[in-house]
Amino acid sequence: MNKTELIDKLADTTSLSKADAGRAVDALFDASSGIIAGVLKAGDKVQITGFGTFETRKRGARMGRNPRTGERIQIPASVSPAFRAGKGLKDGVNP
C-alpha cells in the first residue's frame, strides 16, 4: 500500500474527505514537518499502545570498507529512526 492508497482507505473508513484524509496522513507521517518526525527530532519517542513504538537509535562511529576500491573508510556516528511493533500488531498479523 502506498501513500495514495492509504489516503483513499482512510477516507473510505472514516467520514473524512480525501483532501482531509491526505492532510491527516501528512500531519502524522511527513518526513520534514510531520508529528512523528518532529517528536523523533526532539529526542522523544511515540508510543501507540497496541500498535508499536517509533523511536531513534544511535549508531556509533565505525570503520567500513569501500566495496569498489577496498579502501577502509571512517563511518561517522548517526541517529536513525526505528519502529518496534507492539503486541497487538504482532498478534493481528500472526493468525
N, C-alpha and C positions, 0 to 999 in steps of 0.2 A: 504494500500500500504506500503510495506516495502522498505528498502534502495535499494535492488537489483532491485525491480520493478521500483523505482524512477529513477535509473540509466538507465534502459532499456528504459523507457518512454522519458527521456531527450535525449538519443541517437537517438531515433526514430523521435522526434520532431525537432531536430536540425541536423546539418551535422557533429556532433561530433561522434567519435568512442566510443564504450562502455568504453574503457580504459580512454579516455579523459573525458567522462561524469562522470566516477567514481572519477577521480581526482577533477573535478569541484564540485561535491557533497561533497567530503571530505574537500575541501578547505573552503566551506561555513559552513558545519554542524558538523565537527569533534569536539567531546566534549573537547579534550585537546588542539588541535592546530588549530581549525577552526577559520575563520574570526569572525563569530558571537560570539563565546565563548571568543575570545581574547578581543573584544570590551567590552563585558559584564564584564570581569575580570578587565578591566581598569576603570570600573565605568560609562561608557557611555552607550548609547542606540543605537540600529539600527532601523531606521525608513524607511520603504519601502512604499512609497506613493501608496495608493490604496490596499495594501496588509495587512500591520499591523506593529506593533512595538514590538521588543524584548527589554526587559529592566530587571532590577533587582529590587527586592522589599525586604526591610528589615523587619524582624520579630523580635520583642523584646523578651527578656528572659521572661519565664513564668513558672508557676507551672503546672505540669502534674501529671498523676496518672498511675502507672504501672498496666495494666489490669489484669495481672496474680496474683499479690500479693496485689494490692490495695494501695501500698505504694506511698506516694507523692514524686515526683522527680522534680528537677530543670531542665528545658529545656533551654539550652543556646540560646542567640540571634544568628540569622543566616541571610544570604543573599541568596535568591533563584531567579532563572531566571523565567521570566513570559513573556507571549505573549498576546498582545491585538490586536484583529482583527480590520482591517481598514474598512471603509465604503464600499469600492469596493469589498472586500472579502465577507462581510456580504450580500451585495446586490446580489453577484454572487451565493451564497449558497441558499439564500431565493428567490424563483421564484416570 
